[in-house]
Every structure is written in C-alpha cells, then in structure tokens.
C-alpha cells in the first residue's frame, strides 16, 4: 500500500491504500478464505512467502529475539 513506511523502505508502492484495504477486508470477511490460516497472501492471492519464512531455525531465532525484546519493553 502507498504508505509512508512502504515509500521509506521500498521506494514505490505496488498498490493504493484503497486497493490494500480491499485485500485486507476480503481476508477478514470473505467466505472464500474462511478458515484459511497460516498462509501468505500477495495482493489478495495465496502465494509462497520468502523462503526464510519456512526455515525452522530462522523462525526459532526470530521467536527467541522477539520474546527477549518484548520482555525488555513491558509496561
């Protein structure tokens, strides 16, 4: 979506905010995707995520780092 974060990180957005909102709304309420969990969607279509997302060690390390980080920032 064309947001400040996307422009800062990637330079150019692939979709408008309206298009992005439609994709998100579809994933939230559309019967066609009801019950689908753990999937990655790209512009409203299920796709393969980056290969690192399927790397068990990378996922374990991300979880470890995340838990460590949030434990340092609890309010």
mmJSON file of the N, C-alpha and C atoms, coordinates in Angstrom:
{"data_MODEL":{"atom_site":{
"group_PDB":["ATOM","ATOM","ATOM","ATOM","ATOM","ATOM","ATOM","ATOM","ATOM","ATOM","ATOM","ATOM","ATOM","ATOM","ATOM","ATOM","ATOM","ATOM","ATOM","ATOM","ATOM","ATOM","ATOM","ATOM","ATOM","ATOM","ATOM","ATOM","ATOM","ATOM","ATOM","ATOM","ATOM","ATOM","ATOM","ATOM","ATOM","ATOM","ATOM","ATOM","ATOM","ATOM","ATOM","ATOM","ATOM","ATOM","ATOM","ATOM","ATOM","ATOM","ATOM","ATOM","ATOM","ATOM","ATOM","ATOM","ATOM","ATOM","ATOM","ATOM","ATOM","ATOM","ATOM","ATOM","ATOM","ATOM","ATOM","ATOM","ATOM","ATOM","ATOM","ATOM","ATOM","ATOM","ATOM","ATOM","ATOM","ATOM","ATOM","ATOM","ATOM","ATOM","ATOM","ATOM","ATOM","ATOM","ATOM","ATOM","ATOM","ATOM","ATOM","ATOM","ATOM","ATOM","ATOM","ATOM","ATOM","ATOM","ATOM","ATOM","ATOM","ATOM","ATOM","ATOM","ATOM","ATOM","ATOM","ATOM","ATOM","ATOM","ATOM","ATOM","ATOM","ATOM","ATOM","ATOM","ATOM","ATOM","ATOM","ATOM","ATOM","ATOM","ATOM","ATOM","ATOM","ATOM","ATOM","ATOM","ATOM","ATOM","ATOM","ATOM","ATOM","ATOM","ATOM","ATOM","ATOM","ATOM","ATOM","ATOM","ATOM","ATOM","ATOM","ATOM","ATOM","ATOM","ATOM","ATOM","ATOM","ATOM","ATOM","ATOM","ATOM","ATOM","ATOM","ATOM","ATOM","ATOM","ATOM","ATOM","ATOM","ATOM","ATOM","ATOM","ATOM","ATOM","ATOM","ATOM","ATOM","ATOM","ATOM","ATOM","ATOM","ATOM","ATOM","ATOM","ATOM","ATOM","ATOM","ATOM","ATOM","ATOM","ATOM","ATOM","ATOM","ATOM","ATOM","ATOM","ATOM","ATOM","ATOM","ATOM","ATOM","ATOM","ATOM","ATOM","ATOM","ATOM","ATOM","ATOM","ATOM","ATOM","ATOM","ATOM","ATOM","ATOM","ATOM","ATOM","ATOM","ATOM","ATOM","ATOM","ATOM","ATOM","ATOM","ATOM","ATOM","ATOM","ATOM","ATOM","ATOM","ATOM","ATOM","ATOM","ATOM"],
"id":[1,2,3,4,5,6,7,8,9,10,11,12,13,14,15,16,17,18,19,20,21,22,23,24,25,26,27,28,29,30,31,32,33,34,35,36,37,38,39,40,41,42,43,44,45,46,47,48,49,50,51,52,53,54,55,56,57,58,59,60,61,62,63,64,65,66,67,68,69,70,71,72,73,74,75,76,77,78,79,80,81,82,83,84,85,86,87,88,89,90,91,92,93,94,95,96,97,98,99,100,101,102,103,104,105,106,107,108,109,110,111,112,113,114,115,116,117,118,119,120,121,122,123,124,125,126,127,128,129,130,131,132,133,134,135,136,137,138,139,140,141,142,143,144,145,146,147,148,149,150,151,152,153,154,155,156,157,158,159,160,161,162,163,164,165,166,167,168,169,170,171,172,173,174,175,176,177,178,179,180,181,182,183,184,185,186,187,188,189,190,191,192,193,194,195,196,197,198,199,200,201,202,203,204,205,206,207,208,209,210,211,212,213,214,215,216,217,218,219,220,221,222,223,224,225],
"type_symbol":["N","C","C","N","C","C","N","C","C","N","C","C","N","C","C","N","C","C","N","C","C","N","C","C","N","C","C","N","C","C","N","C","C","N","C","C","N","C","C","N","C","C","N","C","C","N","C","C","N","C","C","N","C","C","N","C","C","N","C","C","N","C","C","N","C","C","N","C","C","N","C","C","N","C","C","N","C","C","N","C","C","N","C","C","N","C","C","N","C","C","N","C","C","N","C","C","N","C","C","N","C","C","N","C","C","N","C","C","N","C","C","N","C","C","N","C","C","N","C","C","N","C","C","N","C","C","N","C","C","N","C","C","N","C","C","N","C","C","N","C","C","N","C","C","N","C","C","N","C","C","N","C","C","N","C","C","N","C","C","N","C","C","N","C","C","N","C","C","N","C","C","N","C","C","N","C","C","N","C","C","N","C","C","N","C","C","N","C","C","N","C","C","N","C","C","N","C","C","N","C","C","N","C","C","N","C","C","N","C","C","N","C","C","N","C","C","N","C","C","N","C","C","N","C","C"],
"label_atom_id":["N","CA","C","N","CA","C","N","CA","C","N","CA","C","N","CA","C","N","CA","C","N","CA","C","N","CA","C","N","CA","C","N","CA","C","N","CA","C","N","CA","C","N","CA","C","N","CA","C","N","CA","C","N","CA","C","N","CA","C","N","CA","C","N","CA","C","N","CA","C","N","CA","C","N","CA","C","N","CA","C","N","CA","C","N","CA","C","N","CA","C","N","CA","C","N","CA","C","N","CA","C","N","CA","C","N","CA","C","N","CA","C","N","CA","C","N","CA","C","N","CA","C","N","CA","C","N","CA","C","N","CA","C","N","CA","C","N","CA","C","N","CA","C","N","CA","C","N","CA","C","N","CA","C","N","CA","C","N","CA","C","N","CA","C","N","CA","C","N","CA","C","N","CA","C","N","CA","C","N","CA","C","N","CA","C","N","CA","C","N","CA","C","N","CA","C","N","CA","C","N","CA","C","N","CA","C","N","CA","C","N","CA","C","N","CA","C","N","CA","C","N","CA","C","N","CA","C","N","CA","C","N","CA","C","N","CA","C","N","CA","C","N","CA","C","N","CA","C","N","CA","C","N","CA","C","N","CA","C","N","CA","C"],
"label_alt_id":[null,null,null,null,null,null,null,null,null,null,null,null,null,null,null,null,null,null,null,null,null,null,null,null,null,null,null,null,null,null,null,null,null,null,null,null,null,null,null,null,null,null,null,null,null,null,null,null,null,null,null,null,null,null,null,null,null,null,null,null,null,null,null,null,null,null,null,null,null,null,null,null,null,null,null,null,null,null,null,null,null,null,null,null,null,null,null,null,null,null,null,null,null,null,null,null,null,null,null,null,null,null,null,null,null,null,null,null,null,null,null,null,null,null,null,null,null,null,null,null,null,null,null,null,null,null,null,null,null,null,null,null,null,null,null,null,null,null,null,null,null,null,null,null,null,null,null,null,null,null,null,null,null,null,null,null,null,null,null,null,null,null,null,null,null,null,null,null,null,null,null,null,null,null,null,null,null,null,null,null,null,null,null,null,null,null,null,null,null,null,null,null,null,null,null,null,null,null,null,null,null,null,null,null,null,null,null,null,null,null,null,null,null,null,null,null,null,null,null,null,null,null,null,null,null],
"label_comp_id":["UNK","UNK","UNK","UNK","UNK","UNK","UNK","UNK","UNK","UNK","UNK","UNK","UNK","UNK","UNK","UNK","UNK","UNK","UNK","UNK","UNK","UNK","UNK","UNK","UNK","UNK","UNK","UNK","UNK","UNK","UNK","UNK","UNK","UNK","UNK","UNK","UNK","UNK","UNK","UNK","UNK","UNK","UNK","UNK","UNK","UNK","UNK","UNK","UNK","UNK","UNK","UNK","UNK","UNK","UNK","UNK","UNK","UNK","UNK","UNK","UNK","UNK","UNK","UNK","UNK","UNK","UNK","UNK","UNK","UNK","UNK","UNK","UNK","UNK","UNK","UNK","UNK","UNK","UNK","UNK","UNK","UNK","UNK","UNK","UNK","UNK","UNK","UNK","UNK","UNK","UNK","UNK","UNK","UNK","UNK","UNK","UNK","UNK","UNK","UNK","UNK","UNK","UNK","UNK","UNK","UNK","UNK","UNK","UNK","UNK","UNK","UNK","UNK","UNK","UNK","UNK","UNK","UNK","UNK","UNK","UNK","UNK","UNK","UNK","UNK","UNK","UNK","UNK","UNK","UNK","UNK","UNK","UNK","UNK","UNK","UNK","UNK","UNK","UNK","UNK","UNK","UNK","UNK","UNK","UNK","UNK","UNK","UNK","UNK","UNK","UNK","UNK","UNK","UNK","UNK","UNK","UNK","UNK","UNK","UNK","UNK","UNK","UNK","UNK","UNK","UNK","UNK","UNK","UNK","UNK","UNK","UNK","UNK","UNK","UNK","UNK","UNK","UNK","UNK","UNK","UNK","UNK","UNK","UNK","UNK","UNK","UNK","UNK","UNK","UNK","UNK","UNK","UNK","UNK","UNK","UNK","UNK","UNK","UNK","UNK","UNK","UNK","UNK","UNK","UNK","UNK","UNK","UNK","UNK","UNK","UNK","UNK","UNK","UNK","UNK","UNK","UNK","UNK","UNK","UNK","UNK","UNK","UNK","UNK","UNK"],
"label_asym_id":["A","A","A","A","A","A","A","A","A","A","A","A","A","A","A","A","A","A","A","A","A","A","A","A","A","A","A","A","A","A","A","A","A","A","A","A","A","A","A","A","A","A","A","A","A","A","A","A","A","A","A","A","A","A","A","A","A","A","A","A","A","A","A","A","A","A","A","A","A","A","A","A","A","A","A","A","A","A","A","A","A","A","A","A","A","A","A","A","A","A","A","A","A","A","A","A","A","A","A","A","A","A","A","A","A","A","A","A","A","A","A","A","A","A","A","A","A","A","A","A","A","A","A","A","A","A","A","A","A","A","A","A","A","A","A","A","A","A","A","A","A","A","A","A","A","A","A","A","A","A","A","A","A","A","A","A","A","A","A","A","A","A","A","A","A","A","A","A","A","A","A","A","A","A","A","A","A","A","A","A","A","A","A","A","A","A","A","A","A","A","A","A","A","A","A","A","A","A","A","A","A","A","A","A","A","A","A","A","A","A","A","A","A","A","A","A","A","A","A","A","A","A","A","A","A"],
"label_entity_id":["1","1","1","1","1","1","1","1","1","1","1","1","1","1","1","1","1","1","1","1","1","1","1","1","1","1","1","1","1","1","1","1","1","1","1","1","1","1","1","1","1","1","1","1","1","1","1","1","1","1","1","1","1","1","1","1","1","1","1","1","1","1","1","1","1","1","1","1","1","1","1","1","1","1","1","1","1","1","1","1","1","1","1","1","1","1","1","1","1","1","1","1","1","1","1","1","1","1","1","1","1","1","1","1","1","1","1","1","1","1","1","1","1","1","1","1","1","1","1","1","1","1","1","1","1","1","1","1","1","1","1","1","1","1","1","1","1","1","1","1","1","1","1","1","1","1","1","1","1","1","1","1","1","1","1","1","1","1","1","1","1","1","1","1","1","1","1","1","1","1","1","1","1","1","1","1","1","1","1","1","1","1","1","1","1","1","1","1","1","1","1","1","1","1","1","1","1","1","1","1","1","1","1","1","1","1","1","1","1","1","1","1","1","1","1","1","1","1","1","1","1","1","1","1","1"],
"label_seq_id":[1,1,1,2,2,2,3,3,3,4,4,4,5,5,5,6,6,6,7,7,7,8,8,8,9,9,9,10,10,10,11,11,11,12,12,12,13,13,13,14,14,14,15,15,15,16,16,16,17,17,17,18,18,18,19,19,19,20,20,20,21,21,21,22,22,22,23,23,23,24,24,24,25,25,25,26,26,26,27,27,27,28,28,28,29,29,29,30,30,30,31,31,31,32,32,32,33,33,33,34,34,34,35,35,35,36,36,36,37,37,37,38,38,38,39,39,39,40,40,40,41,41,41,42,42,42,43,43,43,44,44,44,45,45,45,46,46,46,47,47,47,48,48,48,49,49,49,50,50,50,51,51,51,52,52,52,53,53,53,54,54,54,55,55,55,56,56,56,57,57,57,58,58,58,59,59,59,60,60,60,61,61,61,62,62,62,63,63,63,64,64,64,65,65,65,66,66,66,67,67,67,68,68,68,69,69,69,70,70,70,71,71,71,72,72,72,73,73,73,74,74,74,75,75,75],
"pdbx_PDB_ins_code":[null,null,null,null,null,null,null,null,null,null,null,null,null,null,null,null,null,null,null,null,null,null,null,null,null,null,null,null,null,null,null,null,null,null,null,null,null,null,null,null,null,null,null,null,null,null,null,null,null,null,null,null,null,null,null,null,null,null,null,null,null,null,null,null,null,null,null,null,null,null,null,null,null,null,null,null,null,null,null,null,null,null,null,null,null,null,null,null,null,null,null,null,null,null,null,null,null,null,null,null,null,null,null,null,null,null,null,null,null,null,null,null,null,null,null,null,null,null,null,null,null,null,null,null,null,null,null,null,null,null,null,null,null,null,null,null,null,null,null,null,null,null,null,null,null,null,null,null,null,null,null,null,null,null,null,null,null,null,null,null,null,null,null,null,null,null,null,null,null,null,null,null,null,null,null,null,null,null,null,null,null,null,null,null,null,null,null,null,null,null,null,null,null,null,null,null,null,null,null,null,null,null,null,null,null,null,null,null,null,null,null,null,null,null,null,null,null,null,null,null,null,null,null,null,null],
"Cartn_x":[0.83,0.0,0.877,0.363,1.09,1.029,1.912,2.01,3.417,3.592,4.92,5.944,5.592,6.528,6.948,5.998,6.322,7.226,6.908,7.747,9.152,9.263,10.583,11.404,10.775,11.506,11.712,10.711,10.754,10.776,10.54,10.586,9.27,8.664,7.426,6.414,5.189,4.122,3.619,3.154,2.571,1.069,0.461,-0.986,-1.328,-2.537,-3.045,-3.537,-3.797,-4.357,-5.735,-6.539,-7.871,-7.759,-6.818,-6.634,-6.193,-5.238,-4.767,-5.875,-6.702,-7.816,-8.794,-9.036,-9.933,-9.367,-8.051,-7.427,-7.59,-7.326,-7.438,-8.877,-9.813,-11.22,-11.642,-11.204,-11.524,-11.01,-9.768,-9.204,-9.94,-10.513,-11.215,-12.617,-13.323,-14.748,-15.209,-14.406,-14.855,-14.981,-16.126,-16.354,-15.344,-14.851,-13.902,-12.61,-12.208,-10.966,-11.229,-12.483,-12.825,-12.105,-11.482,-10.792,-9.369,-8.966,-7.592,-6.691,-5.747,-4.827,-3.398,-2.471,-1.062,-0.58,-1.349,-0.969,-0.449,0.318,0.822,0.038,-0.474,-1.222,-0.469,-0.398,0.218,-0.834,-1.235,-2.276,-3.541,-3.912,-5.166,-5.102,-3.948,-3.82,-2.868,-3.211,-2.254,-0.993,0.156,1.446,2.431,3.581,4.674,5.352,5.645,6.37,7.852,8.634,10.077,10.559,11.516,11.982,12.376,12.888,13.272,12.074,10.879,9.687,9.444,10.013,9.833,11.038,12.022,13.242,12.993,12.932,12.614,13.597,14.889,15.877,15.691,15.426,15.193,13.953,12.921,11.695,11.929,12.697,13.015,13.797,14.782,15.611,14.786,13.9,13.043,12.156,11.6,10.758,11.589,12.78,13.657,13.99,14.373,14.711,13.498,12.351,11.128,10.753,10.789,10.444,11.433,12.699,13.696,13.42,13.128,12.897,11.662,10.569,9.352,9.47,10.266,10.415,11.191,12.004,12.748,11.891,10.752,9.939,8.523,8.334,6.999,6.685,5.412,4.975,4.326],
"Cartn_y":[-1.181,0.0,1.246,2.269,3.527,4.25,3.838,4.448,5.008,5.845,6.398,5.289,4.261,3.177,2.47,2.166,1.49,2.366,3.635,4.537,4.637,4.702,4.807,3.534,2.373,1.103,0.605,0.799,0.189,1.198,2.452,3.479,3.706,2.651,2.783,1.737,2.164,1.239,0.501,-0.725,-1.503,-1.324,-0.846,-0.661,0.638,1.077,2.24,1.77,2.709,2.369,1.731,2.237,1.654,0.198,-0.1,-1.492,-2.37,-1.884,-2.646,-2.906,-1.917,-2.07,-3.122,-3.147,-4.178,-5.575,-5.748,-7.06,-7.466,-6.525,-6.83,-7.134,-6.363,-6.607,-7.99,-8.35,-9.682,-10.775,-10.644,-11.661,-11.729,-10.616,-10.586,-11.181,-11.018,-11.375,-12.273,-12.496,-13.256,-14.746,-15.338,-16.769,-17.641,-17.159,-17.935,-18.247,-17.379,-17.603,-17.958,-18.159,-18.506,-19.798,-19.761,-20.947,-21.11,-20.301,-20.372,-19.65,-20.347,-19.734,-20.115,-19.299,-19.598,-19.422,-18.729,-18.534,-17.122,-16.952,-15.648,-15.234,-14.02,-13.509,-12.331,-12.299,-11.189,-10.61,-9.387,-8.707,-9.558,-10.15,-10.886,-12.338,-12.795,-14.187,-14.959,-16.222,-17.008,-17.271,-17.025,-17.203,-17.836,-18.241,-18.692,-17.454,-17.516,-16.423,-16.552,-15.603,-15.676,-17.001,-17.662,-18.97,-18.969,-17.848,-17.789,-18.042,-17.733,-17.946,-19.425,-20.306,-21.75,-22.398,-21.595,-22.082,-22.191,-23.431,-23.652,-22.948,-22.968,-22.322,-20.803,-20.232,-18.787,-18.411,-19.223,-18.941,-19.05,-20.069,-20.23,-19.017,-18.584,-17.443,-16.15,-15.954,-14.773,-14.759,-15.919,-16.001,-15.688,-16.259,-16.019,-14.53,-13.915,-12.494,-11.629,-11.984,-11.228,-11.305,-12.518,-12.672,-11.927,-11.961,-11.221,-9.721,-9.242,-7.812,-7.336,-8.081,-7.608,-7.708,-8.656,-8.745,-7.535,-6.922,-5.739,-4.474,-4.537,-3.339,-3.462,-4.312,-4.438,-3.205,-2.835,-1.657,-2.102],
"Cartn_z":[0.0,0.0,0.0,-0.528,-0.622,0.725,1.624,2.947,3.12,4.127,4.394,4.607,5.383,5.66,4.37,3.512,2.247,1.392,1.294,0.492,1.069,2.407,3.03,2.857,2.947,2.888,1.463,0.612,-0.719,-1.861,-1.564,-2.586,-3.295,-3.784,-4.552,-4.1,-3.936,-3.567,-4.799,-4.587,-5.681,-5.777,-4.674,-4.669,-3.952,-4.167,-3.429,-2.06,-1.177,0.121,-0.064,-0.995,-1.254,-1.692,-2.602,-3.05,-1.888,-1.109,0.038,1.037,1.269,2.196,1.692,0.39,-0.178,0.062,-0.127,0.113,1.572,2.477,3.909,4.309,3.79,4.086,3.599,2.398,1.846,2.775,3.241,4.115,5.448,5.877,7.162,7.086,5.95,5.949,4.802,3.781,2.614,2.934,2.623,2.853,2.098,0.964,0.155,0.916,1.833,2.574,4.044,4.399,5.775,6.173,7.334,7.845,7.328,6.353,5.852,6.855,7.416,8.367,8.016,8.464,8.267,6.845,6.028,4.634,4.421,3.373,2.967,1.728,1.735,0.589,-0.012,-1.328,-2.05,-2.977,-2.693,-3.457,-3.566,-2.428,-2.352,-2.79,-3.267,-3.716,-2.805,-2.458,-1.67,-2.504,-1.901,-2.586,-1.626,-2.129,-1.273,-0.691,0.577,1.229,0.902,1.375,1.228,1.819,1.19,1.69,3.166,3.675,5.078,6.001,5.547,6.37,6.651,5.845,6.01,6.701,7.081,7.719,9.229,9.736,11.15,12.083,11.772,12.624,12.622,11.458,11.381,12.182,12.102,12.852,14.356,14.779,16.194,16.703,15.917,16.314,16.375,15.412,15.425,16.673,16.995,18.202,19.442,19.532,20.672,20.812,19.716,19.751,20.093,19.545,19.811,21.284,21.842,23.256,24.144,23.788,24.558,24.465,23.265,23.069,23.829,23.725,24.392,25.9,26.404,27.862,28.389,27.559,27.961,27.897,27.208,26.976,27.544,28.519,29.1,29.937,29.909,30.665,31.94],
"occupancy":[1.0,1.0,1.0,1.0,1.0,1.0,1.0,1.0,1.0,1.0,1.0,1.0,1.0,1.0,1.0,1.0,1.0,1.0,1.0,1.0,1.0,1.0,1.0,1.0,1.0,1.0,1.0,1.0,1.0,1.0,1.0,1.0,1.0,1.0,1.0,1.0,1.0,1.0,1.0,1.0,1.0,1.0,1.0,1.0,1.0,1.0,1.0,1.0,1.0,1.0,1.0,1.0,1.0,1.0,1.0,1.0,1.0,1.0,1.0,1.0,1.0,1.0,1.0,1.0,1.0,1.0,1.0,1.0,1.0,1.0,1.0,1.0,1.0,1.0,1.0,1.0,1.0,1.0,1.0,1.0,1.0,1.0,1.0,1.0,1.0,1.0,1.0,1.0,1.0,1.0,1.0,1.0,1.0,1.0,1.0,1.0,1.0,1.0,1.0,1.0,1.0,1.0,1.0,1.0,1.0,1.0,1.0,1.0,1.0,1.0,1.0,1.0,1.0,1.0,1.0,1.0,1.0,1.0,1.0,1.0,1.0,1.0,1.0,1.0,1.0,1.0,1.0,1.0,1.0,1.0,1.0,1.0,1.0,1.0,1.0,1.0,1.0,1.0,1.0,1.0,1.0,1.0,1.0,1.0,1.0,1.0,1.0,1.0,1.0,1.0,1.0,1.0,1.0,1.0,1.0,1.0,1.0,1.0,1.0,1.0,1.0,1.0,1.0,1.0,1.0,1.0,1.0,1.0,1.0,1.0,1.0,1.0,1.0,1.0,1.0,1.0,1.0,1.0,1.0,1.0,1.0,1.0,1.0,1.0,1.0,1.0,1.0,1.0,1.0,1.0,1.0,1.0,1.0,1.0,1.0,1.0,1.0,1.0,1.0,1.0,1.0,1.0,1.0,1.0,1.0,1.0,1.0,1.0,1.0,1.0,1.0,1.0,1.0,1.0,1.0,1.0,1.0,1.0,1.0,1.0,1.0,1.0,1.0,1.0,1.0],
"B_iso_or_equiv":[0.0,0.0,0.0,0.0,0.0,0.0,0.0,0.0,0.0,0.0,0.0,0.0,0.0,0.0,0.0,0.0,0.0,0.0,0.0,0.0,0.0,0.0,0.0,0.0,0.0,0.0,0.0,0.0,0.0,0.0,0.0,0.0,0.0,0.0,0.0,0.0,0.0,0.0,0.0,0.0,0.0,0.0,0.0,0.0,0.0,0.0,0.0,0.0,0.0,0.0,0.0,0.0,0.0,0.0,0.0,0.0,0.0,0.0,0.0,0.0,0.0,0.0,0.0,0.0,0.0,0.0,0.0,0.0,0.0,0.0,0.0,0.0,0.0,0.0,0.0,0.0,0.0,0.0,0.0,0.0,0.0,0.0,0.0,0.0,0.0,0.0,0.0,0.0,0.0,0.0,0.0,0.0,0.0,0.0,0.0,0.0,0.0,0.0,0.0,0.0,0.0,0.0,0.0,0.0,0.0,0.0,0.0,0.0,0.0,0.0,0.0,0.0,0.0,0.0,0.0,0.0,0.0,0.0,0.0,0.0,0.0,0.0,0.0,0.0,0.0,0.0,0.0,0.0,0.0,0.0,0.0,0.0,0.0,0.0,0.0,0.0,0.0,0.0,0.0,0.0,0.0,0.0,0.0,0.0,0.0,0.0,0.0,0.0,0.0,0.0,0.0,0.0,0.0,0.0,0.0,0.0,0.0,0.0,0.0,0.0,0.0,0.0,0.0,0.0,0.0,0.0,0.0,0.0,0.0,0.0,0.0,0.0,0.0,0.0,0.0,0.0,0.0,0.0,0.0,0.0,0.0,0.0,0.0,0.0,0.0,0.0,0.0,0.0,0.0,0.0,0.0,0.0,0.0,0.0,0.0,0.0,0.0,0.0,0.0,0.0,0.0,0.0,0.0,0.0,0.0,0.0,0.0,0.0,0.0,0.0,0.0,0.0,0.0,0.0,0.0,0.0,0.0,0.0,0.0,0.0,0.0,0.0,0.0,0.0,0.0],
"pdbx_formal_charge":[null,null,null,null,null,null,null,null,null,null,null,null,null,null,null,null,null,null,null,null,null,null,null,null,null,null,null,null,null,null,null,null,null,null,null,null,null,null,null,null,null,null,null,null,null,null,null,null,null,null,null,null,null,null,null,null,null,null,null,null,null,null,null,null,null,null,null,null,null,null,null,null,null,null,null,null,null,null,null,null,null,null,null,null,null,null,null,null,null,null,null,null,null,null,null,null,null,null,null,null,null,null,null,null,null,null,null,null,null,null,null,null,null,null,null,null,null,null,null,null,null,null,null,null,null,null,null,null,null,null,null,null,null,null,null,null,null,null,null,null,null,null,null,null,null,null,null,null,null,null,null,null,null,null,null,null,null,null,null,null,null,null,null,null,null,null,null,null,null,null,null,null,null,null,null,null,null,null,null,null,null,null,null,null,null,null,null,null,null,null,null,null,null,null,null,null,null,null,null,null,null,null,null,null,null,null,null,null,null,null,null,null,null,null,null,null,null,null,null,null,null,null,null,null,null],
"auth_seq_id":[1,1,1,2,2,2,3,3,3,4,4,4,5,5,5,6,6,6,7,7,7,8,8,8,9,9,9,10,10,10,11,11,11,12,12,12,13,13,13,14,14,14,15,15,15,16,16,16,17,17,17,18,18,18,19,19,19,20,20,20,21,21,21,22,22,22,23,23,23,24,24,24,25,25,25,26,26,26,27,27,27,28,28,28,29,29,29,30,30,30,31,31,31,32,32,32,33,33,33,34,34,34,35,35,35,36,36,36,37,37,37,38,38,38,39,39,39,40,40,40,41,41,41,42,42,42,43,43,43,44,44,44,45,45,45,46,46,46,47,47,47,48,48,48,49,49,49,50,50,50,51,51,51,52,52,52,53,53,53,54,54,54,55,55,55,56,56,56,57,57,57,58,58,58,59,59,59,60,60,60,61,61,61,62,62,62,63,63,63,64,64,64,65,65,65,66,66,66,67,67,67,68,68,68,69,69,69,70,70,70,71,71,71,72,72,72,73,73,73,74,74,74,75,75,75],
"auth_comp_id":["UNK","UNK","UNK","UNK","UNK","UNK","UNK","UNK","UNK","UNK","UNK","UNK","UNK","UNK","UNK","UNK","UNK","UNK","UNK","UNK","UNK","UNK","UNK","UNK","UNK","UNK","UNK","UNK","UNK","UNK","UNK","UNK","UNK","UNK","UNK","UNK","UNK","UNK","UNK","UNK","UNK","UNK","UNK","UNK","UNK","UNK","UNK","UNK","UNK","UNK","UNK","UNK","UNK","UNK","UNK","UNK","UNK","UNK","UNK","UNK","UNK","UNK","UNK","UNK","UNK","UNK","UNK","UNK","UNK","UNK","UNK","UNK","UNK","UNK","UNK","UNK","UNK","UNK","UNK","UNK","UNK","UNK","UNK","UNK","UNK","UNK","UNK","UNK","UNK","UNK","UNK","UNK","UNK","UNK","UNK","UNK","UNK","UNK","UNK","UNK","UNK","UNK","UNK","UNK","UNK","UNK","UNK","UNK","UNK","UNK","UNK","UNK","UNK","UNK","UNK","UNK","UNK","UNK","UNK","UNK","UNK","UNK","UNK","UNK","UNK","UNK","UNK","UNK","UNK","UNK","UNK","UNK","UNK","UNK","UNK","UNK","UNK","UNK","UNK","UNK","UNK","UNK","UNK","UNK","UNK","UNK","UNK","UNK","UNK","UNK","UNK","UNK","UNK","UNK","UNK","UNK","UNK","UNK","UNK","UNK","UNK","UNK","UNK","UNK","UNK","UNK","UNK","UNK","UNK","UNK","UNK","UNK","UNK","UNK","UNK","UNK","UNK","UNK","UNK","UNK","UNK","UNK","UNK","UNK","UNK","UNK","UNK","UNK","UNK","UNK","UNK","UNK","UNK","UNK","UNK","UNK","UNK","UNK","UNK","UNK","UNK","UNK","UNK","UNK","UNK","UNK","UNK","UNK","UNK","UNK","UNK","UNK","UNK","UNK","UNK","UNK","UNK","UNK","UNK","UNK","UNK","UNK","UNK","UNK","UNK"],
"auth_asym_id":["A","A","A","A","A","A","A","A","A","A","A","A","A","A","A","A","A","A","A","A","A","A","A","A","A","A","A","A","A","A","A","A","A","A","A","A","A","A","A","A","A","A","A","A","A","A","A","A","A","A","A","A","A","A","A","A","A","A","A","A","A","A","A","A","A","A","A","A","A","A","A","A","A","A","A","A","A","A","A","A","A","A","A","A","A","A","A","A","A","A","A","A","A","A","A","A","A","A","A","A","A","A","A","A","A","A","A","A","A","A","A","A","A","A","A","A","A","A","A","A","A","A","A","A","A","A","A","A","A","A","A","A","A","A","A","A","A","A","A","A","A","A","A","A","A","A","A","A","A","A","A","A","A","A","A","A","A","A","A","A","A","A","A","A","A","A","A","A","A","A","A","A","A","A","A","A","A","A","A","A","A","A","A","A","A","A","A","A","A","A","A","A","A","A","A","A","A","A","A","A","A","A","A","A","A","A","A","A","A","A","A","A","A","A","A","A","A","A","A","A","A","A","A","A","A"],
"auth_atom_id":["N","CA","C","N","CA","C","N","CA","C","N","CA","C","N","CA","C","N","CA","C","N","CA","C","N","CA","C","N","CA","C","N","CA","C","N","CA","C","N","CA","C","N","CA","C","N","CA","C","N","CA","C","N","CA","C","N","CA","C","N","CA","C","N","CA","C","N","CA","C","N","CA","C","N","CA","C","N","CA","C","N","CA","C","N","CA","C","N","CA","C","N","CA","C","N","CA","C","N","CA","C","N","CA","C","N","CA","C","N","CA","C","N","CA","C","N","CA","C","N","CA","C","N","CA","C","N","CA","C","N","CA","C","N","CA","C","N","CA","C","N","CA","C","N","CA","C","N","CA","C","N","CA","C","N","CA","C","N","CA","C","N","CA","C","N","CA","C","N","CA","C","N","CA","C","N","CA","C","N","CA","C","N","CA","C","N","CA","C","N","CA","C","N","CA","C","N","CA","C","N","CA","C","N","CA","C","N","CA","C","N","CA","C","N","CA","C","N","CA","C","N","CA","C","N","CA","C","N","CA","C","N","CA","C","N","CA","C","N","CA","C","N","CA","C","N","CA","C","N","CA","C","N","CA","C","N","CA","C","N","CA","C"],
"pdbx_PDB_model_num":[1,1,1,1,1,1,1,1,1,1,1,1,1,1,1,1,1,1,1,1,1,1,1,1,1,1,1,1,1,1,1,1,1,1,1,1,1,1,1,1,1,1,1,1,1,1,1,1,1,1,1,1,1,1,1,1,1,1,1,1,1,1,1,1,1,1,1,1,1,1,1,1,1,1,1,1,1,1,1,1,1,1,1,1,1,1,1,1,1,1,1,1,1,1,1,1,1,1,1,1,1,1,1,1,1,1,1,1,1,1,1,1,1,1,1,1,1,1,1,1,1,1,1,1,1,1,1,1,1,1,1,1,1,1,1,1,1,1,1,1,1,1,1,1,1,1,1,1,1,1,1,1,1,1,1,1,1,1,1,1,1,1,1,1,1,1,1,1,1,1,1,1,1,1,1,1,1,1,1,1,1,1,1,1,1,1,1,1,1,1,1,1,1,1,1,1,1,1,1,1,1,1,1,1,1,1,1,1,1,1,1,1,1,1,1,1,1,1,1,1,1,1,1,1,1]
}}}
